[in-house]
Amino acid sequence: MNFVDLHCHSTASDGTLPPEDVVRLAKANHLTGLSLTDHDTIAGIAVASAEAAKLGIDFLPGIEISATFPHPGTLHILGYGIDPHSPVLHDLTRGLIDARDNRNPQIIAKLNELGVTISMRELELQAAGGVMGRPHIAAILLRKGYVSSIKLAFDKYLGQGGLAYFDKERLAPQRAFDLIRQSGGLAVLAHPFQLRTQNDGELDRVVKDLVDLGLAGIEVIHSDHDAAWIEKCSRLADRYNLLKTGGSDFHGSNKKDINLGIANGKKIPREWMDRLLDRLQTAPGLPGKIVKV
């Protein structure tokens, strides 16, 4: 049986491997298909697509967008099959990255107030040309000995409720769905576990509301999902005629316990990617089955 990974990150956002190295790792892990879904950017798509073509791996351009949602939950939307050349998509990513860039100095200033010495120059070096964000700040805190782990950096300083937390700009769900659709892609709900819904009834209502906005799929297999959550998400997919997708949410050494192609001990069947590609054939504006950059 063939397997894929439809949710992973590179140095273009908050991963630790360059896009081409993520593709090479996919090949080494015997995956036949991959989607790179960096946060708020498509900067890694061209390089990853070219490397995938060289290695004979089917590649699907992707992106992960944060949308507004009540605390303590988070709502992330995966956009699959987006056209990397779409002006709408370029305007969106530029705006989101600018907003993220405005947040970083606030975090650093607050850390300095707390006696944690870190500079924007250190952040730029840590990001190595990628989209600068909290994982890079966390890596600096760990390297300089202010924390003993990346998790502690988020728990104490950078996560929601942390001493130096500032939220980033998030799109309204409808806006995120519209932009993905206008870019020729399909919107999929990422890791429903992270919605932090109180019960199954609330989860069902959230998914139904997103279906009404144009949701095309739901991430069933994910590193946060145990067997119960996989079953729960699978039932929701069947109930609302949604595509089933899955991915490890690989970030490299930022999440050392996650390996590309494996999500909490589960592998993602190739047929899920094939069904996604089949559906994309009918999506308006898509340049081809698998976008070549």
Secondary structure by P-SEA (a helix, b strand, c coil): cbbbbcccccccccccccaaaaaaaaaaacccbbbbbccccccaaaaaaaaaaaabbbbbbbbbbbbbbcccbbbbbbbcccccccaaaaaaaaaaaaaaaaaaaaaaaaaaaacccccaaaaaaaaccccccaaaaaaaaaaacccccaaaaaacccccccccccccccccaaaaaaaaaaacbbbbbccccccccccaaaaaaaaaaaaaacccccccccccccaaaaaaaaaaaaaabbbbbbcccccccccccccccccccbbbbaaaaaaaaaaaccccccccccccc
